[in-house]
Amino acid sequence: MGQITIRSDRKTDYTFVYKGEDVVLEAGSVISIANGLQDVVLPTCKMKIANNLIIVKDE
């Protein structure tokens, strides 16, 4: 799978797991992951998915 981008629309930081390590996505920021979702675990929350963009929403 190709590159995936995760964007936070949250007012607080969002923590997810990448290759077994916790990664903090700061509120309102964007991060790109080269190998897609293969090594990513996203905790349950409201999300919108559009093509290769995941938008993490406030609860």
N, CA, C, O and CB atoms as a CASP TS submission, in Angstrom:
PFRMAT TS
TARGET T0000
AUTHOR 0000-0000-0000
METHOD Language model
MODEL 1
PARENT N/A
ATOM      1  N   MET     1       0.848  -1.184   0.000  1.00  0.00           N
ATOM      2  CA  MET     1       0.000   0.000   0.000  1.00  0.00           C
ATOM      3  C   MET     1       0.886   1.237   0.000  1.00  0.00           C
ATOM      4  O   MET     1       1.966   1.220   0.592  1.00  0.00           O
ATOM      5  CB  MET     1      -0.961   0.004   1.222  1.00  0.00           C
ATOM      6  N   GLY     2       0.444   2.318  -0.660  1.00  0.00           N
ATOM      7  CA  GLY     2       1.234   3.533  -0.770  1.00  0.00           C
ATOM      8  C   GLY     2       1.130   4.425   0.444  1.00  0.00           C
ATOM      9  O   GLY     2       0.640   4.026   1.501  1.00  0.00           O
ATOM     10  N   GLN     3       1.598   5.626   0.267  1.00  0.00           N
ATOM     11  CA  GLN     3       1.627   6.616   1.356  1.00  0.00           C
ATOM     12  C   GLN     3       0.224   6.959   1.842  1.00  0.00           C
ATOM     13  O   GLN     3      -0.716   7.050   1.053  1.00  0.00           O
ATOM     14  CB  GLN     3       2.339   7.893   0.895  1.00  0.00           C
ATOM     15  N   ILE     4       0.099   7.146   3.147  1.00  0.00           N
ATOM     16  CA  ILE     4      -1.153   7.567   3.774  1.00  0.00           C
ATOM     17  C   ILE     4      -0.883   8.842   4.566  1.00  0.00           C
ATOM     18  O   ILE     4       0.183   8.988   5.162  1.00  0.00           O
ATOM     19  CB  ILE     4      -1.738   6.440   4.698  1.00  0.00           C
ATOM     20  N   THR     5      -1.834   9.754   4.574  1.00  0.00           N
ATOM     21  CA  THR     5      -1.711  10.992   5.340  1.00  0.00           C
ATOM     22  C   THR     5      -2.784  10.996   6.411  1.00  0.00           C
ATOM     23  O   THR     5      -3.938  10.667   6.137  1.00  0.00           O
ATOM     24  CB  THR     5      -1.832  12.248   4.421  1.00  0.00           C
ATOM     25  N   ILE     6      -2.414  11.367   7.631  1.00  0.00           N
ATOM     26  CA  ILE     6      -3.356  11.466   8.740  1.00  0.00           C
ATOM     27  C   ILE     6      -3.386  12.913   9.191  1.00  0.00           C
ATOM     28  O   ILE     6      -2.351  13.495   9.513  1.00  0.00           O
ATOM     29  CB  ILE     6      -2.965  10.511   9.919  1.00  0.00           C
ATOM     30  N   ARG     7      -4.579  13.491   9.213  1.00  0.00           N
ATOM     31  CA  ARG     7      -4.748  14.887   9.624  1.00  0.00           C
ATOM     32  C   ARG     7      -5.619  14.941  10.869  1.00  0.00           C
ATOM     33  O   ARG     7      -6.635  14.251  10.952  1.00  0.00           O
ATOM     34  CB  ARG     7      -5.372  15.737   8.481  1.00  0.00           C
ATOM     35  N   SER     8      -5.228  15.750  11.825  1.00  0.00           N
ATOM     36  CA  SER     8      -5.998  15.901  13.050  1.00  0.00           C
ATOM     37  C   SER     8      -6.843  17.159  12.996  1.00  0.00           C
ATOM     38  O   SER     8      -6.327  18.259  12.800  1.00  0.00           O
ATOM     39  CB  SER     8      -5.076  15.933  14.266  1.00  0.00           C
ATOM     40  N   ASP     9      -8.156  16.988  13.174  1.00  0.00           N
ATOM     41  CA  ASP     9      -9.065  18.126  13.339  1.00  0.00           C
ATOM     42  C   ASP     9      -9.443  18.271  14.808  1.00  0.00           C
ATOM     43  O   ASP     9     -10.407  18.958  15.146  1.00  0.00           O
ATOM     44  CB  ASP     9     -10.337  17.951  12.464  1.00  0.00           C
ATOM     45  N   ARG    10      -8.674  17.619  15.676  1.00  0.00           N
ATOM     46  CA  ARG    10      -8.971  17.601  17.107  1.00  0.00           C
ATOM     47  C   ARG    10      -8.394  18.816  17.811  1.00  0.00           C
ATOM     48  O   ARG    10      -7.479  19.469  17.309  1.00  0.00           O
ATOM     49  CB  ARG    10      -8.431  16.329  17.744  1.00  0.00           C
ATOM     50  N   LYS    11      -8.944  19.107  18.984  1.00  0.00           N
ATOM     51  CA  LYS    11      -8.433  20.187  19.836  1.00  0.00           C
ATOM     52  C   LYS    11      -7.392  19.655  20.811  1.00  0.00           C
ATOM     53  O   LYS    11      -6.713  20.432  21.483  1.00  0.00           O
ATOM     54  CB  LYS    11      -9.584  20.860  20.605  1.00  0.00           C
ATOM     55  N   THR    12      -7.263  18.331  20.891  1.00  0.00           N
ATOM     56  CA  THR    12      -6.275  17.692  21.763  1.00  0.00           C
ATOM     57  C   THR    12      -5.400  16.766  20.934  1.00  0.00           C
ATOM     58  O   THR    12      -5.765  16.388  19.820  1.00  0.00           O
ATOM     59  CB  THR    12      -6.967  16.909  22.914  1.00  0.00           C
ATOM     60  N   ASP    13      -4.252  16.403  21.477  1.00  0.00           N
ATOM     61  CA  ASP    13      -3.353  15.482  20.783  1.00  0.00           C
ATOM     62  C   ASP    13      -3.999  14.100  20.661  1.00  0.00           C
ATOM     63  O   ASP    13      -4.842  13.721  21.474  1.00  0.00           O
ATOM     64  CB  ASP    13      -1.999  15.382  21.526  1.00  0.00           C
ATOM     65  N   TYR    14      -3.593  13.366  19.645  1.00  0.00           N
ATOM     66  CA  TYR    14      -4.118  12.028  19.363  1.00  0.00           C
ATOM     67  C   TYR    14      -2.934  11.066  19.307  1.00  0.00           C
ATOM     68  O   TYR    14      -1.973  11.308  18.576  1.00  0.00           O
ATOM     69  CB  TYR    14      -4.942  12.000  18.017  1.00  0.00           C
ATOM     70  N   THR    15      -2.994   9.999  20.057  1.00  0.00           N
ATOM     71  CA  THR    15      -1.903   9.020  20.090  1.00  0.00           C
ATOM     72  C   THR    15      -2.320   7.754  19.364  1.00  0.00           C
ATOM     73  O   THR    15      -3.392   7.204  19.615  1.00  0.00           O
ATOM     74  CB  THR    15      -1.495   8.694  21.545  1.00  0.00           C
ATOM     75  N   PHE    16      -1.451   7.294  18.452  1.00  0.00           N
ATOM     76  CA  PHE    16      -1.677   6.029  17.761  1.00  0.00           C
ATOM     77  C   PHE    16      -0.377   5.239  17.774  1.00  0.00           C
ATOM     78  O   PHE    16       0.661   5.750  18.195  1.00  0.00           O
ATOM     79  CB  PHE    16      -2.180   6.259  16.298  1.00  0.00           C
ATOM     80  N   VAL    17      -0.433   3.997  17.317  1.00  0.00           N
ATOM     81  CA  VAL    17       0.742   3.118  17.347  1.00  0.00           C
ATOM     82  C   VAL    17       1.276   2.932  15.929  1.00  0.00           C
ATOM     83  O   VAL    17       0.522   2.624  15.006  1.00  0.00           O
ATOM     84  CB  VAL    17       0.391   1.739  17.985  1.00  0.00           C
ATOM     85  N   TYR    18       2.585   3.123  15.767  1.00  0.00           N
ATOM     86  CA  TYR    18       3.251   2.902  14.492  1.00  0.00           C
ATOM     87  C   TYR    18       4.471   2.026  14.740  1.00  0.00           C
ATOM     88  O   TYR    18       5.380   2.405  15.478  1.00  0.00           O
ATOM     89  CB  TYR    18       3.654   4.254  13.817  1.00  0.00           C
ATOM     90  N   LYS    19       4.483   0.858  14.121  1.00  0.00           N
ATOM     91  CA  LYS    19       5.562  -0.123  14.296  1.00  0.00           C
ATOM     92  C   LYS    19       5.823  -0.422  15.770  1.00  0.00           C
ATOM     93  O   LYS    19       6.970  -0.531  16.201  1.00  0.00           O
ATOM     94  CB  LYS    19       6.844   0.381  13.638  1.00  0.00           C
ATOM     95  N   GLY    20       4.734  -0.551  16.536  1.00  0.00           N
ATOM     96  CA  GLY    20       4.838  -0.914  17.940  1.00  0.00           C
ATOM     97  C   GLY    20       5.164   0.224  18.886  1.00  0.00           C
ATOM     98  O   GLY    20       5.251   0.005  20.094  1.00  0.00           O
ATOM     99  N   GLU    21       5.346   1.427  18.379  1.00  0.00           N
ATOM    100  CA  GLU    21       5.689   2.582  19.202  1.00  0.00           C
ATOM    101  C   GLU    21       4.550   3.591  19.189  1.00  0.00           C
ATOM    102  O   GLU    21       3.889   3.771  18.167  1.00  0.00           O
ATOM    103  CB  GLU    21       6.991   3.237  18.708  1.00  0.00           C
ATOM    104  N   ASP    22       4.317   4.249  20.324  1.00  0.00           N
ATOM    105  CA  ASP    22       3.314   5.301  20.388  1.00  0.00           C
ATOM    106  C   ASP    22       3.811   6.533  19.634  1.00  0.00           C
ATOM    107  O   ASP    22       4.958   6.952  19.791  1.00  0.00           O
ATOM    108  CB  ASP    22       2.982   5.654  21.857  1.00  0.00           C
ATOM    109  N   VAL    23       2.935   7.098  18.819  1.00  0.00           N
ATOM    110  CA  VAL    23       3.230   8.321  18.081  1.00  0.00           C
ATOM    111  C   VAL    23       2.149   9.330  18.441  1.00  0.00           C
ATOM    112  O   VAL    23       0.963   8.999  18.434  1.00  0.00           O
ATOM    113  CB  VAL    23       3.291   8.066  16.522  1.00  0.00           C
ATOM    114  N   VAL    24       2.546  10.553  18.755  1.00  0.00           N
ATOM    115  CA  VAL    24       1.594  11.602  19.104  1.00  0.00           C
ATOM    116  C   VAL    24       1.400  12.508  17.890  1.00  0.00           C
ATOM    117  O   VAL    24       2.348  13.102  17.377  1.00  0.00           O
ATOM    118  CB  VAL    24       2.084  12.421  20.342  1.00  0.00           C
ATOM    119  N   LEU    25       0.149  12.596  17.446  1.00  0.00           N
ATOM    120  CA  LEU    25      -0.229  13.525  16.396  1.00  0.00           C
ATOM    121  C   LEU    25      -0.801  14.749  17.103  1.00  0.00           C
ATOM    122  O   LEU    25      -1.885  14.693  17.683  1.00  0.00           O
ATOM    123  CB  LEU    25      -1.267  12.886  15.377  1.00  0.00           C
ATOM    124  N   GLU    26      -0.067  15.844  17.049  1.00  0.00           N
ATOM    125  CA  GLU    26      -0.489  17.048  17.768  1.00  0.00           C
ATOM    126  C   GLU    26      -1.776  17.600  17.177  1.00  0.00           C
ATOM    127  O   GLU    26      -2.045  17.443  15.986  1.00  0.00           O
ATOM    128  CB  GLU    26       0.612  18.118  17.728  1.00  0.00           C
ATOM    129  N   ALA    27      -2.569  18.248  18.024  1.00  0.00           N
ATOM    130  CA  ALA    27      -3.841  18.833  17.597  1.00  0.00           C
ATOM    131  C   ALA    27      -3.626  19.735  16.389  1.00  0.00           C
ATOM    132  O   ALA    27      -2.748  20.598  16.395  1.00  0.00           O
ATOM    133  CB  ALA    27      -4.492  19.627  18.749  1.00  0.00           C
ATOM    134  N   GLY    28      -4.435  19.527  15.353  1.00  0.00           N
ATOM    135  CA  GLY    28      -4.384  20.365  14.165  1.00  0.00           C
ATOM    136  C   GLY    28      -3.226  20.103  13.227  1.00  0.00           C
ATOM    137  O   GLY    28      -3.017  20.886  12.301  1.00  0.00           O
ATOM    138  N   SER    29      -2.462  19.036  13.421  1.00  0.00           N
ATOM    139  CA  SER    29      -1.299  18.790  12.574  1.00  0.00           C
ATOM    140  C   SER    29      -1.559  17.663  11.573  1.00  0.00           C
ATOM    141  O   SER    29      -2.602  17.010  11.602  1.00  0.00           O
ATOM    142  CB  SER    29      -0.085  18.452  13.435  1.00  0.00           C
ATOM    143  N   VAL    30      -0.582  17.455  10.689  1.00  0.00           N
ATOM    144  CA  VAL    30      -0.669  16.455   9.625  1.00  0.00           C
ATOM    145  C   VAL    30       0.604  15.624   9.650  1.00  0.00           C
ATOM    146  O   VAL    30       1.694  16.142   9.892  1.00  0.00           O
ATOM    147  CB  VAL    30      -0.876  17.124   8.223  1.00  0.00           C
ATOM    148  N   ILE    31       0.451  14.320   9.397  1.00  0.00           N
ATOM    149  CA  ILE    31       1.606  13.434   9.313  1.00  0.00           C
ATOM    150  C   ILE    31       1.398  12.493   8.131  1.00  0.00           C
ATOM    151  O   ILE    31       0.279  12.047   7.878  1.00  0.00           O
ATOM    152  CB  ILE    31       1.810  12.632  10.646  1.00  0.00           C
ATOM    153  N   SER    32       2.473  12.193   7.409  1.00  0.00           N
ATOM    154  CA  SER    32       2.415  11.244   6.303  1.00  0.00           C
ATOM    155  C   SER    32       3.236  10.018   6.659  1.00  0.00           C
ATOM    156  O   SER    32       4.300  10.122   7.269  1.00  0.00           O
ATOM    157  CB  SER    32       2.926  11.884   4.986  1.00  0.00           C
ATOM    158  N   ILE    33       2.724   8.848   6.269  1.00  0.00           N
ATOM    159  CA  ILE    33       3.391   7.584   6.544  1.00  0.00           C
ATOM    160  C   ILE    33       3.626   6.892   5.208  1.00  0.00           C
ATOM    161  O   ILE    33       2.683   6.627   4.462  1.00  0.00           O
ATOM    162  CB  ILE    33       2.547   6.683   7.520  1.00  0.00           C
ATOM    163  N   ALA    34       4.889   6.604   4.911  1.00  0.00           N
ATOM    164  CA  ALA    34       5.283   6.125   3.589  1.00  0.00           C
ATOM    165  C   ALA    34       4.679   4.771   3.210  1.00  0.00           C
ATOM    166  O   ALA    34       4.289   4.574   2.060  1.00  0.00           O
ATOM    167  CB  ALA    34       6.772   6.033   3.522  1.00  0.00           C
ATOM    168  N   ASN    35       4.596   3.840   4.156  1.00  0.00           N
ATOM    169  CA  ASN    35       4.137   2.495   3.786  1.00  0.00           C
ATOM    170  C   ASN    35       2.668   2.250   4.117  1.00  0.00           C
ATOM    171  O   ASN    35       2.259   1.109   4.336  1.00  0.00           O
ATOM    172  CB  ASN    35       4.984   1.457   4.482  1.00  0.00           C
ATOM    173  N   GLY    36       1.884   3.311   4.154  1.00  0.00           N
ATOM    174  CA  GLY    36       0.447   3.177   4.370  1.00  0.00           C
ATOM    175  C   GLY    36       0.100   2.678   5.750  1.00  0.00           C
ATOM    176  O   GLY    36       0.819   2.933   6.716  1.00  0.00           O
ATOM    177  N   LEU    37      -1.004   1.965   5.839  1.00  0.00           N
ATOM    178  CA  LEU    37      -1.520   1.532   7.139  1.00  0.00           C
ATOM    179  C   LEU    37      -0.976   0.193   7.608  1.00  0.00           C
ATOM    180  O   LEU    37      -1.424  -0.325   8.631  1.00  0.00           O
ATOM    181  CB  LEU    37      -3.003   1.456   7.084  1.00  0.00           C
ATOM    182  N   GLN    38      -0.038  -0.369   6.896  1.00  0.00           N
ATOM    183  CA  GLN    38       0.488  -1.693   7.221  1.00  0.00           C
ATOM    184  C   GLN    38       0.961  -1.814   8.665  1.00  0.00           C
ATOM    185  O   GLN    38       0.720  -2.842   9.297  1.00  0.00           O
ATOM    186  CB  GLN    38       1.621  -2.027   6.295  1.00  0.00           C
ATOM    187  N   ASP    39       1.623  -0.802   9.202  1.00  0.00           N
ATOM    188  CA  ASP    39       2.178  -0.861  10.554  1.00  0.00           C
ATOM    189  C   ASP    39       1.504   0.108  11.519  1.00  0.00           C
ATOM    190  O   ASP    39       2.070   0.446  12.558  1.00  0.00           O
ATOM    191  CB  ASP    39       3.653  -0.575  10.510  1.00  0.00           C
ATOM    192  N   VAL    40       0.283   0.558  11.174  1.00  0.00           N
ATOM    193  CA  VAL    40      -0.412   1.576  11.962  1.00  0.00           C
ATOM    194  C   VAL    40      -1.618   0.968  12.672  1.00  0.00           C
ATOM    195  O   VAL    40      -2.382   0.205  12.080  1.00  0.00           O
ATOM    196  CB  VAL    40      -0.855   2.749  11.063  1.00  0.00           C
ATOM    197  N   VAL    41      -1.778   1.316  13.955  1.00  0.00           N
ATOM    198  CA  VAL    41      -2.973   0.956  14.717  1.00  0.00           C
ATOM    199  C   VAL    41      -3.595   2.255  15.216  1.00  0.00           C
ATOM    200  O   VAL    41      -2.990   2.982  16.003  1.00  0.00           O
ATOM    201  CB  VAL    41      -2.634  -0.023  15.915  1.00  0.00           C
ATOM    202  N   LEU    42      -4.816   2.538  14.750  1.00  0.00           N
ATOM    203  CA  LEU    42      -5.506   3.768  15.128  1.00  0.00           C
ATOM    204  C   LEU    42      -6.570   3.442  16.172  1.00  0.00           C
ATOM    205  O   LEU    42      -7.484   2.665  15.897  1.00  0.00           O
ATOM    206  CB  LEU    42      -6.143   4.456  13.885  1.00  0.00           C
ATOM    207  N   PRO    43      -6.463   4.024  17.366  1.00  0.00           N
ATOM    208  CA  PRO    43      -7.494   3.803  18.382  1.00  0.00           C
ATOM    209  C   PRO    43      -8.852   4.298  17.877  1.00  0.00           C
ATOM    210  O   PRO    43      -8.927   5.212  17.056  1.00  0.00           O
ATOM    211  CB  PRO    43      -7.118   4.519  19.705  1.00  0.00           C
ATOM    212  N   THR    44      -9.892   3.695  18.368  1.00  0.00           N
ATOM    213  CA  THR    44     -11.242   4.042  17.947  1.00  0.00           C
ATOM    214  C   THR    44     -11.550   5.502  18.236  1.00  0.00           C
ATOM    215  O   THR    44     -11.373   5.973  19.359  1.00  0.00           O
ATOM    216  CB  THR    44     -12.260   3.146  18.638  1.00  0.00           C
ATOM    217  N   CYS    45     -12.005   6.205  17.229  1.00  0.00           N
ATOM    218  CA  CYS    45     -12.469   7.577  17.359  1.00  0.00           C
ATOM    219  C   CYS    45     -13.233   7.909  16.086  1.00  0.00           C
ATOM    220  O   CYS    45     -13.284   7.101  15.159  1.00  0.00           O
ATOM    221  CB  CYS    45     -11.277   8.579  17.600  1.00  0.00           C
ATOM    222  N   LYS    46     -13.818   9.083  16.042  1.00  0.00           N
ATOM    223  CA  LYS    46     -14.505   9.505  14.826  1.00  0.00           C
ATOM    224  C   LYS    46     -13.460   9.854  13.778  1.00  0.00           C
ATOM    225  O   LYS    46     -12.510  10.587  14.055  1.00  0.00           O
ATOM    226  CB  LYS    46     -15.449  10.716  15.099  1.00  0.00           C
ATOM    227  N   MET    47     -13.641   9.321  12.562  1.00  0.00           N
ATOM    228  CA  MET    47     -12.719   9.586  11.462  1.00  0.00           C
ATOM    229  C   MET    47     -13.489   9.759  10.169  1.00  0.00           C
ATOM    230  O   MET    47     -14.615   9.283  10.021  1.00  0.00           O
ATOM    231  CB  MET    47     -11.690   8.454  11.324  1.00  0.00           C
ATOM    232  N   LYS    48     -12.863  10.444   9.249  1.00  0.00           N
ATOM    233  CA  LYS    48     -13.365  10.526   7.883  1.00  0.00           C
ATOM    234  C   LYS    48     -12.232  10.059   6.998  1.00  0.00           C
ATOM    235  O   LYS    48     -11.090  10.482   7.180  1.00  0.00           O
ATOM    236  CB  LYS    48     -13.848  11.985   7.503  1.00  0.00           C
ATOM    237  N   ILE    49     -12.525   9.198   6.046  1.00  0.00           N
ATOM    238  CA  ILE    49     -11.490   8.673   5.159  1.00  0.00           C
ATOM    239  C   ILE    49     -11.821   9.090   3.728  1.00  0.00           C
ATOM    240  O   ILE    49     -12.920   8.832   3.236  1.00  0.00           O
ATOM    241  CB  ILE    49     -11.377   7.116   5.278  1.00  0.00           C
ATOM    242  N   ALA    50     -10.861   9.737   3.064  1.00  0.00           N
ATOM    243  CA  ALA    50     -11.023  10.181   1.685  1.00  0.00           C
ATOM    244  C   ALA    50      -9.736   9.871   0.932  1.00  0.00           C
ATOM    245  O   ALA    50      -8.698  10.488   1.174  1.00  0.00           O
ATOM    246  CB  ALA    50     -11.367  11.706   1.613  1.00  0.00           C
ATOM    247  N   ASN    51      -9.814   8.909   0.018  1.00  0.00           N
ATOM    248  CA  ASN    51      -8.641   8.456  -0.739  1.00  0.00           C
ATOM    249  C   ASN    51      -7.533   8.039   0.225  1.00  0.00           C
ATOM    250  O   ASN    51      -7.729   7.112   1.012  1.00  0.00           O
ATOM    251  CB  ASN    51      -8.135   9.573  -1.697  1.00  0.00           C
ATOM    252  N   ASN    52      -6.377   8.697   0.183  1.00  0.00           N
ATOM    253  CA  ASN    52      -5.267   8.352   1.066  1.00  0.00           C
ATOM    254  C   ASN    52      -5.144   9.302   2.239  1.00  0.00           C
ATOM    255  O   ASN    52      -4.061   9.454   2.804  1.00  0.00           O
ATOM    256  CB  ASN    52      -3.978   8.340   0.293  1.00  0.00           C
ATOM    257  N   LEU    53      -6.261   9.954   2.620  1.00  0.00           N
ATOM    258  CA  LEU    53      -6.273  10.894   3.732  1.00  0.00           C
ATOM    259  C   LEU    53      -7.237  10.406   4.811  1.00  0.00           C
ATOM    260  O   LEU    53      -8.402  10.122   4.534  1.00  0.00           O
ATOM    261  CB  LEU    53      -6.666  12.310   3.249  1.00  0.00           C
ATOM    262  N   ILE    54      -6.740  10.313   6.037  1.00  0.00           N
ATOM    263  CA  ILE    54      -7.581   9.987   7.188  1.00  0.00           C
ATOM    264  C   ILE    54      -7.671  11.248   8.030  1.00  0.00           C
ATOM    265  O   ILE    54      -6.650  11.814   8.421  1.00  0.00           O
ATOM    266  CB  ILE    54      -7.005   8.767   8.022  1.00  0.00           C
ATOM    267  N   ILE    55      -8.889  11.687   8.310  1.00  0.00           N
ATOM    268  CA  ILE    55      -9.106  12.886   9.131  1.00  0.00           C
ATOM    269  C   ILE    55      -9.625  12.438  10.474  1.00  0.00           C
ATOM    270  O   ILE    55     -10.704  11.851  10.562  1.00  0.00           O
ATOM    271  CB  ILE    55     -10.101  13.888   8.452  1.00  0.00           C
ATOM    272  N   VAL    56      -8.866  12.708  11.530  1.00  0.00           N
ATOM    273  CA  VAL    56      -9.225  12.311  12.888  1.00  0.00           C
ATOM    274  C   VAL    56     -10.028  13.445  13.503  1.00  0.00           C
ATOM    275  O   VAL    56      -9.550  14.575  13.600  1.00  0.00           O
ATOM    276  CB  VAL    56      -7.954  11.979  13.750  1.00  0.00           C
ATOM    277  N   LYS    57     -11.259  13.134  13.921  1.00  0.00           N
ATOM    278  CA  LYS    57     -12.192  14.148  14.437  1.00  0.00           C
ATOM    279  C   LYS    57     -12.231  14.126  15.958  1.00  0.00           C
ATOM    280  O   LYS    57     -11.804  13.161  16.592  1.00  0.00           O
ATOM    281  CB  LYS    57     -13.606  13.919  13.873  1.00  0.00           C
ATOM    282  N   ASP    58     -12.755  15.216  16.537  1.00  0.00           N
ATOM    283  CA  ASP    58     -13.023  15.249  17.973  1.00  0.00           C
ATOM    284  C   ASP    58     -14.133  14.279  18.297  1.00  0.00           C
ATOM    285  O   ASP    58     -15.021  14.040  17.479  1.00  0.00           O
ATOM    286  CB  ASP    58     -13.393  16.671  18.442  1.00  0.00           C
ATOM    287  N   GLU    59     -14.083  13.717  19.499  1.00  0.00           N
ATOM    288  CA  GLU    59     -15.130  12.774  19.939  1.00  0.00           C
ATOM    289  C   GLU    59     -16.438  13.483  20.111  1.00  0.00           C
ATOM    290  O   GLU    59     -17.435  12.860  20.474  1.00  0.00           O
ATOM    291  CB  GLU    59     -14.741  12.084  21.248  1.00  0.00           C
TER
END
